[in-house]
Every structure is written in C-alpha cells, then in structure tokens.
C-alpha cells in the first residue's frame, strides 16, 4: 500500500500545480491521481517494495 499512497501523493502534487491554468487541469487532477494510484496499486500487488522498486529502476537506468 505504500507505493499506492506515494504515487497518489505525487499525482496530486503534480496535478495541483496545474490548477492555476483553469478548469481543464481540474480533470487532469482526477486522471493523474487515478493513473498514478493504479500504478502504485499494481506494483503493490506484484510484490514490489520501495527498496526493490528503486534498486530495479536504478539498475535499468545504469545499463
């Protein structure tokens, strides 16, 4: 569940910055929160922890 919460918070932080530009970003807040929350949820189901996730991402970046 930690990754779900982390991705939802990241989505909200990114999306809230868009609110300054009008109504359509309000729709983007919902969409971004849903997408990033789903990504976090799927990663939780797959058994990734934050340590495993970051180490695999760093490993892929370094190759």
N, C-alpha and C positions, 0 to 999 in steps of 0.2 A: 504493500500500500504506500510505502514511502515514495516510490518513483511516481505513482499516480499523483500524489499531492505536490511533489516537486514540479512535475510537468504542468499541472494545472496552475500553480502559482506563477511559473514562467510565462504561461499563456496569458494570464491576467495582467502581468506586468507589461508585457509587450502590447497587449490589446488596449489597456487603459491609456497608453501614450497616444493611441490613435483617436481617442475621443475628441481631442482638440480640433480635429478636422471636420466634424459634422456627424450626421445621422448614420451613414453607411458604416463607419467604423464601429458603431454600436452592434451591428450584425456581425462584424468581424470579431468582436469580443466573444460572442457566443460560439462562433465557429472555431476560433483558435483555441478556446478553452476546451471545447469538445474534442477537437483533434488531438491536442497535447495530452489531455486526460486519458483518451483512448490509448495513445501510445504508451503512456505510463502504466495503464492497466494491463495491456498486453505483455509488457515487459515483466510486470509482477507475476502474471500467470506463467510465463515462461521460466520463472525462477531466477531472474537476474536480480542481483543486489546492486546497490550503488557502486560498491567496490569493483564487482565484476564488470559492470557496465562501463565504468571509466577506464578500467585496465584494458578491456577489449577495444574500446574506441581509440585509446592512445596507441595500442598495438597496430590497429588498422591505419591510423594516420602515419605512424612511423615507417610502415612498409611501403 
